[in-house]
């Protein structure tokens, strides 16, 4: 059990910094989606494909622009669970080097998901990427449960 506890105790400051960095990178993905969406909307506006009135409710938004709107909305779905989970782990001091690896895996997978969504947007590939991100998030939940029950005193 002593070697297992090293996962939680070794280099705590570095471990925490790497987790916060993963959070910041995930936030950058969301900001990237906003920027991409804004650029595409401005481009469509200049081409007279849309007007400002089209964005009162966005239901008249052209399909090629809806992908960008959906990509932004997507950043406030599963990533929000990621933020909540990681912050719960940090608050409870229930984060380990496993958390670091899983947090970075989640962020990298979400970057691939966003690239696929705003790129070729192959639904089957995007779905598989989504499933991988979900699995990573579930592993993080299991780690939090184990840490709370057996490792840290919450």
C-alpha positions as CSV (number, residue, x, y, z in Angstrom):
1,X,0.0,0.0,0.0
2,X,3.0,2.3,0.6
3,X,4.0,2.3,-3.1
4,X,0.3,3.0,-4.1
5,X,0.2,6.0,-1.8
6,X,3.2,7.4,-3.7
7,X,0.8,8.1,-6.5
8,X,-0.9,10.6,-4.2
9,X,2.1,11.9,-2.3
10,X,4.9,12.2,-4.8
11,X,5.7,15.8,-6.0
12,X,2.4,17.3,-5.0
13,X,3.1,20.8,-6.3
14,X,4.1,19.6,-9.8
15,X,1.1,17.2,-9.9
16,X,-1.3,20.0,-9.1
17,X,0.3,22.4,-11.6
18,X,-0.1,19.8,-14.4
19,X,-3.7,19.3,-13.5
20,X,-4.4,23.0,-13.6
21,X,-2.6,23.2,-16.9
22,X,-4.8,20.5,-18.4
23,X,-7.9,22.6,-17.2
24,X,-6.5,25.7,-18.9
25,X,-5.8,23.8,-22.1
26,X,-9.4,22.5,-22.1
27,X,-10.6,26.1,-21.6
28,X,-8.5,27.2,-24.6
29,X,-10.3,24.6,-26.7
30,X,-13.6,26.2,-25.8
31,X,-12.2,29.7,-26.6
32,X,-10.8,28.3,-29.9
33,X,-14.4,27.1,-30.8
34,X,-15.8,30.6,-30.0
35,X,-13.2,32.2,-32.2
36,X,-13.8,29.8,-35.1
37,X,-17.5,30.3,-34.8
38,X,-17.2,34.1,-34.8
39,X,-14.9,34.0,-37.8
40,X,-17.3,31.8,-39.8
41,X,-20.3,34.0,-38.9
42,X,-18.5,37.1,-39.9
43,X,-17.4,35.5,-43.2
44,X,-21.0,34.4,-43.9
45,X,-22.3,37.9,-43.0
46,X,-19.8,39.6,-45.4
47,X,-21.0,37.2,-48.1
48,X,-24.6,38.3,-47.3
49,X,-25.6,34.7,-46.4
50,X,-26.8,35.7,-43.0
51,X,-28.0,38.8,-41.2
52,X,-27.8,39.9,-37.6
53,X,-31.5,38.9,-37.3
54,X,-30.7,35.3,-38.1
55,X,-29.0,35.2,-34.7
56,X,-31.9,36.3,-32.5
57,X,-32.7,32.6,-32.1
58,X,-30.2,31.0,-34.5
59,X,-32.9,28.7,-36.0
60,X,-32.3,30.2,-39.4
61,X,-28.5,29.6,-39.2
62,X,-27.1,27.8,-42.3
63,X,-26.1,24.2,-41.7
64,X,-22.3,24.8,-42.3
65,X,-22.4,27.4,-39.5
66,X,-24.5,25.3,-37.1
67,X,-21.5,22.9,-36.8
68,X,-19.5,25.8,-35.2
69,X,-22.4,26.7,-32.9
70,X,-22.7,23.1,-31.9
71,X,-18.9,22.8,-31.3
72,X,-19.2,25.8,-28.8
73,X,-22.2,24.2,-27.1
74,X,-20.3,20.9,-27.0
75,X,-17.6,22.6,-24.8
76,X,-20.3,23.1,-22.1
77,X,-21.4,19.5,-21.9
78,X,-18.8,16.8,-21.0
79,X,-16.0,19.3,-20.3
80,X,-18.1,20.8,-17.5
81,X,-18.3,17.4,-15.9
82,X,-14.5,17.2,-16.3
83,X,-14.0,20.6,-14.6
84,X,-16.3,19.7,-11.7
85,X,-14.7,16.3,-11.2
86,X,-11.1,17.6,-11.3
87,X,-12.0,20.5,-9.0
88,X,-13.6,18.1,-6.6
89,X,-10.5,15.9,-6.7
90,X,-8.3,19.0,-6.0
91,X,-10.5,20.2,-3.2
92,X,-10.6,16.9,-1.5
93,X,-6.8,16.3,-2.0
94,X,-7.9,13.2,-3.8
95,X,-5.8,13.7,-6.9
96,X,-2.9,11.5,-7.9
97,X,-0.5,11.0,-10.8
98,X,-3.3,8.9,-12.2
99,X,-5.4,12.0,-12.2
100,X,-2.7,13.9,-14.1
101,X,-2.5,11.2,-16.8
102,X,-6.3,10.9,-17.1
103,X,-6.8,14.7,-17.2
104,X,-4.3,15.1,-20.0
105,X,-5.8,12.1,-21.8
106,X,-9.2,13.7,-21.6
107,X,-8.0,17.0,-22.9
108,X,-6.1,15.4,-25.8
109,X,-9.1,13.3,-26.7
110,X,-11.3,16.4,-26.6
111,X,-8.9,18.3,-28.9
112,X,-9.2,15.4,-31.4
113,X,-13.0,15.5,-31.0
114,X,-13.0,19.2,-31.7
115,X,-10.7,18.9,-34.7
116,X,-12.9,16.2,-36.1
117,X,-16.1,18.2,-35.5
118,X,-14.8,21.3,-37.2
119,X,-12.9,19.4,-39.8
120,X,-14.2,16.4,-41.8
121,X,-16.9,15.8,-39.2
122,X,-17.1,12.0,-39.7
123,X,-19.9,11.1,-37.3
124,X,-18.6,7.5,-36.6
125,X,-15.1,8.7,-35.9
126,X,-16.3,11.6,-33.7
127,X,-18.6,9.2,-31.8
128,X,-15.7,6.8,-31.1
129,X,-13.6,9.8,-29.9
130,X,-16.5,10.8,-27.6
131,X,-16.7,7.3,-26.2
132,X,-13.0,7.4,-25.3
133,X,-13.5,10.7,-23.6
134,X,-16.4,9.3,-21.6
135,X,-14.4,6.3,-20.6
136,X,-11.6,8.5,-19.3
137,X,-14.1,10.6,-17.4
138,X,-15.5,7.4,-15.8
139,X,-12.0,6.3,-14.8
140,X,-11.5,9.6,-13.1
141,X,-14.8,9.1,-11.2
142,X,-13.6,5.7,-10.1
143,X,-10.3,7.1,-9.0
144,X,-12.1,9.8,-7.0
145,X,-14.3,7.2,-5.3
146,X,-11.3,5.0,-4.4
147,X,-9.3,8.0,-3.2
148,X,-12.1,9.2,-1.0
149,X,-12.9,5.7,0.4
150,X,-9.4,4.4,0.9
151,X,-6.6,7.0,0.5
152,X,-7.5,10.4,1.8
153,X,-9.4,11.5,4.8
154,X,-12.2,13.7,3.5
